[in-house]
Amino acid sequence: MKKPRVAQEAAKTSASPQQSRAAVIDLGSNSVRLVIFEGVTRNPIAIFNEKATLKLGRGLHETGRLNEEGLKRAHTVLKRFNVIARSMKAAPFEILATAAVRDAENGAEFIEILKKHMPNVAIRILSGEEEARYSATGVLCGQPDADGIVADIGGGSLELIHVAQRKMKKASTMPLGVIRLSDRAEGERKKAFELAAKDIGAQSWLKSHRGKTLYLVGGAFRALARLQIARTQYPLNMVHLYTLRPSEAEALCDWILSTPKKALEKTPNLSKKRFDDVPYAAIVLLTLMKRLDPRKIVFSVDGLREGWYMARVGADVADIDPCDAMVTALASRLGRGCQLPDALIDWTQPLFEKDDPYEKNLRKMTCRLSDIGAYDHPEYRAGQTYLRIIHVNGGGFDHQARAFIASALAIRYEADVEGRLLYAAREILSNEAFERATRLGKALRLAYTICGGTESLLKGARITRGGGEIVLQLDRMASFALGSNVKNRLSHLGAAFGEKTRIVTDA
């Protein structure tokens, strides 16, 4: 029998270290980065990721040429990257040059020199549309249902892309990268605002997308997120899918623009090389918000490089949901391989009849992951499972999903609901969401206590909820599992719902 596609993808995720590797060098206006991906998976696995700041685009607006100091350093850095990628046997291996090389009069000459030093490496100068398409594909990699405007800022250009129905619909590119904008404005912020307003205002097609989500991609926008995480002491130091309300984003930008650079540099969690860029990223973001009036702002780490990966390497798995792929991979690698986690989806349904589609999906993922602490030390299962989920790399889990699943599973393994372990989850989730996670965790704990991890015993235990009462009905076989632990955990579940409990047996 052929495995389902998600199961096939999970098998690839956990394959041996000898599996294939692919490498891409993103040669941008501000920096150059080598990323090496391993395997063919729905959630790209980067096993090497290194960046060097070159500022090739510095002075381009005035001279029309790539920065000479940046060019000198570029040759050294790219030779190193070439050796690393070749040593790791990466194939395909490509260099993608973006706005600075695309626009500079000596850009093509620079690429020809690179080809002589790296004769077997594919080097491409991306058009603005190609750059936008890769960025859109990258955002859709982690958020396949994204619907709104992607803003990808680099050193030389800003790409604005409409994504919907899992596709790029329309895109524009403009010279609003942080280095280019600074050069054009001659370092004057008022002039930078005017330039951003003029260039963004010229994109008439944006009018029909007001009120949608704004997805932010690129190092300078990520720097804004890192500053906000640090200044608000947000409990999860993770930029990917970090979300702000428009009022929060506006306050952040105003703070950046009103705070002296030396004071900004005292903010932890950000390289000092970025502090020259963040004011111009803030100017672009404020201008975009004024134009688009977005519903919310979502930061995406997935961008051009992940888009390249999905187009060149992962096209065959692109239509798999990233959360499904992540859940399947974790459950198959860390669980006991039984069918019980899937059966728990139906078993817990009567307790959560009023859940909306998002909440229902969270419950399904939590049930499927409910056995991933099986092989951990009993004293540390709750903590290990919690940290494993809330810090998991990649995937389409937004921060609320991470916090919900992690806390529910920790409680399933008897974590203290009020304990320090769950601090981050409590800070991220609303009171109502944390209460749902607590209830689900206690329901799973009860289920595993009844059946000992076996699906056959669970089939003989039915739980219902109604009339202010939770009833556990056990058939003759399941009733043999009845004991003080089952009674206590049913009582704890009832307390979480604020309802009475009762046990009915067929014995």
ABEGO torsion letter per residue (X at the ends): XBBBAAAAAAAAAABBAABBBBBBBBBBAABBBBBBBBEBBABBBBABBBBBBAGAABGAAAAGBBBAAAAAAAAAAAAAAAAAAAAAGBOBBBBBBBAAAAABAAAAAAAAAAAAABAABBBBBBBAAAAAAAAAAAAAAABAABBEBBBBBBAABBBBBBBBGGBBABBBBBBABAAAAAAAAGGBAAAAAAAAAAAAAABAAAAAABGBBBBBBEAAAAAAAAAAAAAAGBABBBABGBBBBAAAAAAAAAAAAABBAAAAAABBGBBAAAAAAAAAAAAAAAAAAAAAGBABBBBBABBAAAAAAAAAAAAAAAABBAAAAAAAAAAAAABAGBAAAAAAAAAAAAAAAABBAAAAAAAAAAAAAAAAAAABBAAAAAAAAAAAAAABBEEABBAAAAAAAAAAAAAAAGBBAABAAAAAAAAABBAAAAAAAAAAAAAAAAAAAAAGGBAAAAAABBBBBEGGBBBBBBBAAAAAABBAAAAAAAAAAAAAAGBBBBBBBAX
